[in-house]
Amino acid sequence: MILVHVEAERNIKSAAGKALKNNVKAEISIEISAF
């Protein structure tokens, strides 16, 4: 479970970085869904 969480967190950060360039709201949604 921990390894999956770490990998997912990396993907979320990467997606958040892309979303930040296009849409700040998308970044927020991605971070909320992480929890």
N, C-alpha and C positions, 0 to 999 in steps of 0.2 A: 504493500500500500504506500509506503514512504517513497519508494523509487518511482512509482506511478505519479505520485503527487509532485515530486521534483521535476519529472519530465513534463508534466502538464503545466507546471509553473513556468518553465522555460518557454513552452509554446504560447502561454498566455502573455508573457512579457514581449515575445516577438510579435504576436498579433496586436498587442496594445501599442507597440511602437509604430506599426503600420497604420493602425487606426488613428493614432494621434496626428499623423500627417494628414489624414483624410477627414476624420470626424472624432472630436473629443468625446462625444456622447458614447460612441462605440467603445472607446477605451474604458470608460466608466462601467459600461455594461459587462465587459469582459472581466474586469476586476471583481465586480459584485458576484458574478456567476462562479468565480473561483471559490467563494465561501459558500 
